[in-house]
Amino acid sequence: MAVESSASSPTIAPLQDRVAIVTGASRGIGKEIALHLASLGAKVIVNYTSNPTLAQQVVTQINSSHGTDQTRAFAVRADVSDQAQVEALFDAAEQAFCAQPNIVVTTAGILDPTYPSIAETTLEGFDNMISVNVRGTFLCIQAAAKRVKRGGGGRIVTFSSSLTGVFRPGYGVYTASKAAVEAMTKILAKELKGTRITANCVAPGPIATELFLAGADEKRIQGAIDASPMQRLGEPKDVAPLVGFLAGDSAEWVNGQIIRVNGGFV
């Protein structure tokens, strides 16, 4: 009569050795997502545009937390609005980990800290917002659609904003840019039919990050708090677990969705 061993099998992390690219990962929501995906076993490319010191701090935190000789994260500079740099970002991921990326998360984005009305928005401000938020997302998901590994486990997660549901004054161009991201993501999910790659969009409410707080006065911050049933601003750690779920196998049946993570903000 065979006797089953009482020794428990080693636990395999849900994203063990999957390659993830996270844009805008040197700070804010992107940083928290990079750290969270790494905690789930992923190897992470920490993309940044202007601050290599912050990006390297994220990389060091990931690598030191694993306690192995194997490097689990690299920082890669790339302006997401530049096609050549986006392609180089994907090349760097493949070269660093000798594998196609499995997960692409596009958190890189900008917001005009002066919160201008549409009438007051300069053409330069408009172009900058569209260049990063729309063109940048487009270039990243276009590359992801071609280069993320097919056959199961491929995940593309874009970032919008809950402002697309409330249309607040002062956020006209920003809201329009995020509405474009939502449209592209839902269509991409359908265009990826047969690849087993999912595409979903996360739309946070007000999050206490540099992006939101820069230029925001006390009245604007308090207004966001008062609009939330939870009576607080969100934090990056409120968003990262959702991305971790969408990146995993359990989320394969979640596809082409815009998911609001905002504490009931809208």
N, C-alpha and C positions, 0 to 999 in steps of 0.2 A: 504494500500500500504506500503510495507516494505521499510524502509529507511536504506541504507547501512551506516555503521559506518565510519566516516572519520578518526578514529584513525588507525594509521599504525600498522601492526603486527610487533612484535619484530624480528629483523634480526637474523637468525641462522647462525653461522659461518660455513663455508664449511666443516671443519674437526671437528666439534663439538664433543668432548669427544672420538674421535678415538685415539687409543693407538699407538704411534710411538716409534720405537727404532732407534736411530741414532748412529752408531758407529763412533769413532773418533770425538766426538762432543764437546770436551773441547776447541777447537781452530779452526781457519781457516774456511774452507768451511763447515765442520761439525757443528761448532758452529752456523754459520749463518743459516744453514738449521734448526737446532733445534729451534732457536728463531723464524724463519719464520713459521714453522709448528705450534708452540705454538700460534702465533698470529692469525692463522687460526682456532684455537679452539682445537688443538690436545693436548693430554696429552703425555708427552715426557720422555723417558728414555735417559739420557745423558750418553753415554758410554765413558769411558776413560781408558787409560792403565797406565800412569805414573804420572799424575799431578792432584791429587784430589782438589787442591785449585782452579785451573782454571775451573774444571768441576763444582765445587760447585758455582762458580761465575755465570756460565750459568744458573744453577738451580735457584739460588736466583733471577736473572734477570727475569726469566720466572714467578716464583711464585709471585714476588712483582708486576709484571705488571698486574696481574689479579685482585688483590684487593679483593680476596675472602678467606674464611677460608679453602677452599679445595686445597690440594697440587696438582699442575699440572705437576710437574717435579721432578725426582729423579736422582741422579748420581749413576752409577753402574760401578765398575771397572771390566774389563774383557779383557784378552788377546785374540783377535779374532782368533789367530792361535792355540788356545788350545780348543779342542772339549768340554771338561768338563766345561770350563769357558763360552763358548758360550751358552751351555745348561742352565747354571746357570743365564746367562744374560736374557734369555727368561723367565725362572722361575721367576726372579725378577720383570719383567714387568707384568706378570700375577698376581703375589702376590700384587704388589703395587697398581694396578688399578682394580683388580678383573675382568679381562677380557683378552681375547686373543689379541695379537697385531694385528692391522689392517695394519700397515705400517712399513716396514723395509728399512732403508737407510744405505748402507755400504760405508761410506766415509773413513774409516780407511785405511791408506796406508803409505808406506815409499818410499823415493827416496834417492839414494846415493848422498850426497852433493858434492862429488869429481868428479862426472860425468865421470867415467872411461870408456875407450874404452872396447870392449869385450875382447881384448887381455890382458888388465890390470885388469879386474874384478877378484877379488878373489873368491874362491869357497864359502868362508864364506859370502861374500857380495851377491853372487848369491842366496845362501840358505836363507838369511835373507829376501831378496826382494820377493822371491817366497813364503816364509812362511807367510808373512803378506798379500801381495797383492793378491796372488792366493789362497793359503790354507785358509787364513782368510776369503776371500770373499766366497769361497766354503762352509766353515762351516756355515757361517751366512745365506747364501741363502738356504742351505740344511735344516737348522732348520726352516727358514721362510716358505719353501715349505710345511713343515709338521705342522707348528703351527700358521701361519697367518690365521685369520678367513676367512672362505669360505662363498660364497653366495652373494658376492658383496662388493665392497669397499676395497678389499685386494690389497695391492700395495707393490711391491718389486722394489727398485731402487738401482742399483749398480753404481760404478764409475770407469770409464776408463780414457783416456786422448786423446786429439786430436793428440798427437804424434804418435798414431797408424796409422795416415794417412800420416805422413811425414818421418818417419824413420830417425831421426836425430842422428848423431854420438854422443856418450857419454850417450845415453839413451837406449842402446841395451837391457839389461835385464829388465829395467823398462817398456819399450815399449812391450816387449814380455809378461810380466806379465799382462799388461793391455789388450793385445790382447786376452789372455786367459779369462779374465773377460768378454769381449764382447761375445766370443763364448759361454761361459756357460750361459750368460743371455739370448741370443737368443734361445738356446735350452731349457732352463728352461721355457720360455714363452710357448713353444709348449707342454712341459710335464705337464703343469698346466691346460691343456685343461679340461673344465668342472667345474673348481673351481671358475671362475670369479675373479681370482687373476691375475693381470698383472705383468709383469717383463720387465723393461726397463733399459737402461744403459745411463748415462750422461757422456759425454766426454769433459771436459773443455779444453780450451787452457791455455796459461800461466796466472796464477792467483797470485796476490801479497799476498802470504801467506808465513808462515815460511817454509813450505815444499819446495817451489820454491826458495825462496830468500836465504836460508841457503847455504852458500858456493858459491853462484853465484856471479861472478865478474861483474863489470860495463859493460863490453863488452857483456857478455851473456844476461844481463838484457836489454841492449839497442837493442841487436839483436832481442829479442822477441818483443820489442815495434815496431821496424822497420818492422817486418814481419806482423804486424797487420794493416789492413786497418783503424782501429779505432785509431791507433797511441798511444796506451796505453796498460798497463797490465790490465787484468781483475781483478775484485774484487769479494769476496765471495757473495756480494749482487747481482752480475750479474747472479749468478748460483741458488741461493735459490728459486727465484720465479718459475723457471722451475720445480724444485722438488716439490714445492707446487702444481703446476698444475698437475703433474703426479700423485700426491698422492690423488687428488680429483676425484669426480664423473665424471666431464667433460672429463676426460682423459681415460675413460674405453676403448675407441676404439683405443687408442694408446698402442700397445703391441708388445713386441719383437723388440723394436727399439733401435738403438744407436744414440743418439742425441748430436751433436756437439754444444757446447755453447762456442764460441771462438772469436766473433767479426769479423769473416771472416779469421781467422788465416790460415785455410786450406779449 
